[in-house]
Amino acid sequence: MKLWRGKLDQIHLLKGLEADELAAVTGALQREQFPAGTVILDQGYGNLKLFILVEGKVQILRKAGKLEALIGVLEPFQTFGEMSVVDGRPVSATVRAESDVTALALSRDRFEALTAESPRLAARLWENLCRELVSRIRSTTDQVQDYFAVNQALCENETFREFYRLYGL
């Protein structure tokens, strides 16, 4: 676990933690490795783990029938899987290792135990988790606005439709 210890300040989930809180959280993390191409989380299936990416890149994909849409790419020190840890429901997107990946995993049970042990730690973890999720909601809102604008232009503007078709956008 030495590879990430020097980078703790880059892990949003751990921001603002006191030394004892940091020790409790890092002690609960389990190192997991995934070769490139591995599906780490599969949309619609249970997970109940939060992952902190420490090496490699992962693709976030959303399935619709047989189609997959790339939602984003995450790089070291970003988290994924947090929604299922929060609500206990199946994961909302597929996460695939774009390259060989090393991640630190925190199970829902361990997360709940950590937050039950210390109200101060619970408040800090929940605040950090909320900030991360709000950031993603804002980004998604921006993407939806962009898609809406493109869709509107495709519907209303023949020149834009032709441009879009010619350049395969």
C-alpha positions as CSV (number, residue, x, y, z in Angstrom):
1,M,0.0,0.0,0.0
2,K,3.0,2.2,0.0
3,L,2.4,3.3,-3.6
4,W,-0.5,5.6,-2.6
5,R,0.5,6.8,0.9
6,G,2.3,9.8,-0.5
7,K,-0.8,10.8,-2.4
8,L,-3.4,11.0,0.4
9,D,-4.0,14.7,-0.2
10,Q,-5.3,13.8,-3.7
11,I,-7.9,11.4,-2.4
12,H,-11.1,13.5,-2.0
13,L,-12.8,11.0,0.3
14,L,-9.9,11.5,2.8
15,K,-9.7,15.3,2.8
16,G,-9.7,16.9,6.2
17,L,-9.3,13.8,8.2
18,E,-7.3,13.8,11.5
19,A,-4.4,11.4,11.8
20,D,-6.4,8.9,13.8
21,E,-9.3,9.1,11.4
22,L,-7.1,8.6,8.5
23,A,-5.5,5.6,10.1
24,A,-8.9,4.1,10.7
25,V,-10.0,4.5,7.1
26,T,-6.8,3.5,5.5
27,G,-6.7,0.4,7.8
28,A,-10.1,-0.6,6.4
29,L,-9.1,-0.4,2.8
30,Q,-8.3,-3.5,0.8
31,R,-6.0,-3.5,-2.2
32,E,-7.5,-5.0,-5.3
33,Q,-5.9,-5.4,-8.8
34,F,-7.7,-5.8,-12.2
35,P,-6.0,-6.5,-15.5
36,A,-6.9,-4.3,-18.5
37,G,-10.3,-5.1,-19.9
38,T,-11.7,-6.5,-16.7
39,V,-15.3,-5.5,-15.8
40,I,-14.9,-4.2,-12.2
41,L,-18.5,-3.3,-11.7
42,D,-21.4,-4.5,-13.9
43,Q,-24.4,-2.2,-14.4
44,G,-27.5,-3.6,-12.6
45,Y,-25.6,-6.0,-10.3
46,G,-24.7,-5.7,-6.7
47,N,-21.4,-4.4,-5.6
48,L,-21.5,-2.6,-2.2
49,K,-17.9,-1.5,-2.4
50,L,-16.4,2.0,-2.9
51,F,-13.2,2.0,-4.9
52,I,-10.4,4.5,-4.8
53,L,-8.4,4.2,-8.0
54,V,-4.7,4.4,-7.3
55,E,-3.1,3.2,-10.5
56,G,-4.4,2.9,-14.1
57,K,-7.6,4.2,-15.7
58,V,-11.2,3.0,-15.8
59,Q,-14.0,3.6,-18.2
60,I,-17.5,4.4,-17.0
61,L,-20.0,2.9,-19.4
62,R,-23.8,3.0,-19.4
63,K,-25.6,0.1,-21.2
64,A,-28.9,0.5,-23.1
65,G,-29.8,-2.9,-24.6
66,K,-26.8,-4.1,-26.6
67,L,-25.3,-0.6,-26.8
68,E,-22.8,0.9,-24.5
69,A,-22.1,4.6,-24.1
70,L,-18.9,5.9,-22.7
71,I,-19.8,8.2,-19.9
72,G,-16.3,9.1,-18.7
73,V,-12.8,8.0,-17.8
74,L,-11.5,8.1,-14.3
75,E,-7.9,8.4,-13.3
76,P,-5.9,7.8,-10.1
77,F,-7.4,9.1,-6.8
78,Q,-10.9,9.3,-8.1
79,T,-13.6,7.1,-6.6
80,F,-16.3,4.9,-8.1
81,G,-18.9,2.5,-6.7
82,E,-19.9,5.0,-4.0
83,M,-23.6,5.1,-4.9
84,S,-24.2,1.4,-4.1
85,V,-22.3,1.9,-0.8
86,V,-24.7,4.8,0.0
87,D,-28.0,3.2,-0.9
88,G,-27.3,-0.6,-1.1
89,R,-28.7,-0.8,-4.6
90,P,-27.1,-2.3,-7.7
91,V,-24.5,-0.3,-9.5
92,S,-25.8,2.3,-12.0
93,A,-23.0,1.9,-14.6
94,T,-20.4,-0.5,-15.8
95,V,-16.8,0.2,-14.8
96,R,-14.1,-1.5,-17.0
97,A,-10.4,-1.3,-16.5
98,E,-8.9,0.6,-19.5
99,S,-5.4,-0.4,-18.3
100,D,-4.1,-2.5,-15.5
101,V,-5.7,-1.1,-12.4
102,T,-4.9,-1.0,-8.7
103,A,-7.7,0.2,-6.5
104,L,-8.4,0.4,-2.8
105,A,-11.8,-1.0,-1.8
106,L,-14.0,-0.1,1.1
107,S,-17.0,-2.4,1.6
108,R,-20.4,-1.0,2.6
109,D,-20.3,-2.9,5.9
110,R,-16.8,-1.5,6.8
111,F,-17.9,2.0,5.7
112,E,-21.0,1.7,8.0
113,A,-18.8,0.4,10.9
114,L,-16.3,3.3,10.5
115,T,-19.1,5.9,10.5
116,A,-20.8,4.3,13.5
117,E,-17.5,4.4,15.5
118,S,-17.1,8.1,15.4
119,P,-19.6,10.9,14.7
120,R,-16.8,13.2,13.7
121,L,-15.3,10.8,11.2
122,A,-18.8,10.0,9.9
123,A,-19.5,13.7,9.3
124,R,-16.2,14.2,7.4
125,L,-16.6,11.1,5.3
126,W,-20.2,11.9,4.4
127,E,-19.3,15.5,3.6
128,N,-16.5,14.4,1.3
129,L,-18.7,11.8,-0.3
130,C,-21.4,14.4,-0.9
131,R,-19.0,16.8,-2.4
132,E,-17.8,14.2,-4.8
133,L,-21.3,13.1,-5.8
134,V,-22.5,16.7,-6.2
135,S,-19.5,17.4,-8.5
136,R,-20.6,14.5,-10.6
137,I,-24.2,15.6,-10.7
138,R,-23.1,19.0,-11.9
139,S,-20.9,17.5,-14.6
140,T,-23.8,15.2,-15.7
141,T,-26.1,18.2,-15.8
142,D,-23.7,20.0,-18.1
143,Q,-23.5,17.0,-20.4
144,V,-27.3,16.7,-20.6
145,Q,-27.5,20.4,-21.5
146,D,-24.9,19.8,-24.3
147,Y,-26.7,16.8,-25.6
148,F,-30.0,18.7,-25.6
149,A,-28.4,21.6,-27.5
150,V,-27.0,19.2,-30.1
151,N,-30.3,17.3,-30.4
152,Q,-32.2,20.6,-30.8
153,A,-29.8,21.7,-33.5
154,L,-30.1,18.4,-35.3
155,C,-33.9,18.6,-35.3
156,E,-34.1,22.3,-36.3
157,N,-31.1,23.1,-38.5
158,E,-30.6,21.3,-41.9
159,T,-27.0,22.7,-42.2
160,F,-26.1,21.4,-38.8
161,R,-27.6,17.9,-39.6
162,E,-25.5,17.8,-42.8
163,F,-22.3,18.9,-40.9
164,Y,-23.0,16.3,-38.2
165,R,-23.5,13.6,-40.9
166,L,-20.4,14.5,-42.9
167,Y,-18.1,14.5,-39.9
168,G,-19.5,11.5,-38.2
169,L,-20.1,13.3,-34.9
